[in-house]
Amino acid sequence: MKVHVEVDCSPEEARRFLGLPDVAKANDVYVDAVAKAMQGVGDLEKLQTMAKQVAPMGEIGLNIFKQFMDAGMSGSAKKKKDGES
């Protein structure tokens, strides 16, 4: 048996219902810092240097994140292939 429930709420209401923290202020600070860092970046080399400084653990962190996403996608594809939801 499958049951589908549709909930009509805003992202803010969903965040509160799930008990997730409000990270809007932290996000604003992060976006502002990245925007300030991007000012004056005129070439690809400067952009790459800035990206390495902003990314946690640099290139290693990005590779770990990529592996995590690849594993999640392959697991999702396998579930669909096996007929699971």
MIDOSE-1310 file (N, C-alpha, C; in nm, 2 decimals, decimal comma, always signed):
residues 85
mkvh	+0,08/-0,12/+0,00/+0,00/+0,00/+0,00/+0,09/+0,12/+0,00; +0,05/+0,22/-0,08/+0,12/+0,35/-0,09/+0,03/+0,46/-0,04; +0,08/+0,54/+0,04/+0,01/+0,66/+0,09/+0,09/+0,78/+0,05; +0,03/+0,87/-0,01/+0,09/+1,00/-0,05/+0,03/+1,11/+0,03
vevd	+0,11/+1,19/+0,09/+0,06/+1,31/+0,17/+0,12/+1,43/+0,11; +0,04/+1,53/+0,08/+0,08/+1,65/+0,03/+0,07/+1,76/+0,13; +0,18/+1,83/+0,16/+0,17/+1,94/+0,26/+0,20/+2,07/+0,19; +0,12/+2,17/+0,21/+0,14/+2,30/+0,15/+0,19/+2,39/+0,26
cspe	+0,32/+2,42/+0,26/+0,38/+2,51/+0,36/+0,50/+2,58/+0,29; +0,54/+2,68/+0,36/+0,65/+2,76/+0,31/+0,78/+2,69/+0,36; +0,89/+2,71/+0,30/+1,02/+2,65/+0,35/+1,05/+2,69/+0,49; +1,01/+2,81/+0,53/+1,03/+2,85/+0,67/+0,94/+2,76/+0,77
earr	+0,82/+2,74/+0,73/+0,73/+2,66/+0,81/+0,78/+2,51/+0,82; +0,83/+2,46/+0,71/+0,88/+2,33/+0,71/+1,01/+2,32/+0,80; +1,09/+2,42/+0,79/+1,21/+2,42/+0,87/+1,17/+2,42/+1,02; +1,08/+2,50/+1,06/+1,03/+2,50/+1,20/+0,97/+2,37/+1,24
flgl	+0,89/+2,31/+1,16/+0,82/+2,19/+1,19/+0,92/+2,08/+1,21; +1,03/+2,07/+1,13/+1,13/+1,97/+1,14/+1,23/+2,00/+1,25; +1,22/+2,12/+1,31/+1,31/+2,15/+1,42/+1,45/+2,18/+1,37; +1,46/+2,23/+1,25/+1,60/+2,26/+1,19/+1,63/+2,41/+1,23
pdva	+1,76/+2,43/+1,25/+1,80/+2,57/+1,30/+1,79/+2,67/+1,18; +1,77/+2,79/+1,22/+1,76/+2,90/+1,12/+1,90/+2,95/+1,09; +1,95/+2,92/+0,97/+2,09/+2,96/+0,94/+2,09/+3,08/+0,84; +1,98/+3,15/+0,83/+1,97/+3,26/+0,74/+2,08/+3,37/+0,76
kand	+2,10/+3,40/+0,89/+2,21/+3,50/+0,92/+2,35/+3,45/+0,89; +2,37/+3,33/+0,92/+2,51/+3,27/+0,88/+2,52/+3,26/+0,73; +2,42/+3,23/+0,66/+2,42/+3,22/+0,52/+2,45/+3,36/+0,46; +2,38/+3,46/+0,51/+2,40/+3,60/+0,47/+2,55/+3,64/+0,48
vyvd	+2,60/+3,61/+0,60/+2,74/+3,65/+0,63/+2,84/+3,58/+0,53; +2,81/+3,45/+0,50/+2,89/+3,37/+0,41/+2,88/+3,42/+0,27; +2,76/+3,45/+0,22/+2,74/+3,50/+0,09/+2,81/+3,64/+0,07; +2,80/+3,72/+0,18/+2,86/+3,85/+0,17/+3,01/+3,84/+0,16
avak	+3,07/+3,75/+0,24/+3,22/+3,73/+0,24/+3,26/+3,68/+0,10; +3,19/+3,59/+0,05/+3,23/+3,53/-0,09/+3,21/+3,64/-0,19; +3,11/+3,72/-0,18/+3,09/+3,83/-0,28/+3,20/+3,93/-0,27; +3,24/+3,97/-0,15/+3,36/+4,06/-0,13/+3,48/+4,00/-0,18
amqg	+3,50/+3,87/-0,16/+3,62/+3,80/-0,21/+3,63/+3,80/-0,36; +3,51/+3,79/-0,42/+3,50/+3,78/-0,57/+3,53/+3,91/-0,64; +3,51/+4,02/-0,56/+3,54/+4,15/-0,62/+3,69/+4,16/-0,65; +3,72/+4,20/-0,77/+3,86/+4,21/-0,81/+3,92/+4,08/-0,86
vgdl	+3,84/+3,97/-0,87/+3,90/+3,85/-0,93/+3,88/+3,87/-1,08; +3,99/+3,89/-1,14/+3,98/+3,92/-1,29/+4,02/+3,80/-1,38; +4,10/+3,70/-1,32/+4,14/+3,59/-1,41/+4,11/+3,46/-1,34; +4,12/+3,35/-1,42/+4,09/+3,22/-1,37/+4,18/+3,17/-1,26
eklq	+4,31/+3,21/-1,26/+4,40/+3,17/-1,16/+4,36/+3,23/-1,02; +4,32/+3,35/-1,02/+4,28/+3,42/-0,89/+4,15/+3,35/-0,84; +4,06/+3,32/-0,93/+3,94/+3,25/-0,90/+3,96/+3,11/-0,84; +4,06/+3,04/-0,90/+4,09/+2,91/-0,84/+4,15/+2,92/-0,70
tmak	+4,24/+3,01/-0,69/+4,30/+3,04/-0,55/+4,20/+3,07/-0,45; +4,10/+3,16/-0,49/+4,00/+3,19/-0,39/+3,91/+3,07/-0,36; +3,87/+2,99/-0,46/+3,79/+2,87/-0,44/+3,85/+2,77/-0,35; +3,99/+2,76/-0,36/+4,06/+2,66/-0,27/+4,06/+2,71/-0,13
qvap	+4,06/+2,84/-0,11/+4,06/+2,90/+0,03/+3,92/+2,89/+0,09; +3,82/+2,90/+0,01/+3,68/+2,90/+0,06/+3,63/+2,76/+0,09; +3,67/+2,66/+0,00/+3,62/+2,52/+0,02/+3,69/+2,46/+0,14; +3,61/+2,39/+0,22/+3,66/+2,32/+0,34/+3,76/+2,21/+0,29
mgei	+3,88/+2,21/+0,35/+3,98/+2,11/+0,32/+4,02/+2,12/+0,17; +4,00/+2,23/+0,11/+4,04/+2,25/-0,03/+4,00/+2,14/-0,13; +4,08/+2,09/-0,21/+4,05/+2,00/-0,32/+4,01/+1,86/-0,26; +4,07/+1,82/-0,15/+4,04/+1,70/-0,09/+3,89/+1,69/-0,04
glni	+3,85/+1,80/+0,02/+3,71/+1,81/+0,06/+3,61/+1,81/-0,05; +3,65/+1,87/-0,16/+3,56/+1,87/-0,28/+3,56/+1,72/-0,34; +3,67/+1,65/-0,34/+3,67/+1,51/-0,39/+3,59/+1,42/-0,30; +3,59/+1,44/-0,17/+3,51/+1,36/-0,07/+3,37/+1,39/-0,10
fkqf	+3,33/+1,52/-0,12/+3,19/+1,55/-0,14/+3,14/+1,49/-0,27; +3,23/+1,49/-0,38/+3,19/+1,43/-0,51/+3,17/+1,28/-0,49; +3,26/+1,21/-0,42/+3,24/+1,07/-0,40/+3,11/+1,04/-0,32; +3,08/+1,13/-0,22/+2,95/+1,11/-0,15/+2,83/+1,13/-0,24
mdag	+2,83/+1,23/-0,32/+2,72/+1,25/-0,42/+2,71/+1,14/-0,52; +2,82/+1,09/-0,57/+2,82/+0,98/-0,66/+2,77/+0,85/-0,60; +2,80/+0,82/-0,48/+2,75/+0,71/-0,41/+2,60/+0,72/-0,38; +2,56/+0,84/-0,35/+2,41/+0,86/-0,33/+2,33/+0,84/-0,46
msgs	+2,39/+0,89/-0,57/+2,32/+0,88/-0,69/+2,32/+0,74/-0,74; +2,42/+0,66/-0,72/+2,42/+0,52/-0,77/+2,33/+0,44/-0,68; +2,32/+0,47/-0,55/+2,22/+0,40/-0,46/+2,08/+0,43/-0,50; +2,05/+0,56/-0,54/+1,92/+0,60/-0,58/+1,88/+0,53/-0,71
akkk	+1,98/+0,52/-0,80/+1,95/+0,46/-0,93/+1,92/+0,31/-0,91; +1,99/+0,25/-0,82/+1,98/+0,10/-0,79/+1,84/+0,08/-0,73; +1,79/+0,16/-0,64/+1,66/+0,15/-0,58/+1,55/+0,15/-0,69; +1,56/+0,25/-0,78/+1,46/+0,26/-0,89/+1,47/+0,14/-0,98
kdge	+1,59/+0,09/-1,00/+1,60/-0,03/-1,09/+1,54/-0,15/-1,02; +1,55/-0,16/-0,89/+1,50/-0,28/-0,82/+1,35/-0,26/-0,79; +1,29/-0,15/-0,82/+1,15/-0,13/-0,80/+1,11/-0,07/-0,67; +1,21/-0,03/-0,59/+1,18/+0,04/-0,46/+1,15/+0,18/-0,48
s	+1,09/+0,25/-0,38/+1,06/+0,39/-0,39/+1,16/+0,46/-0,30
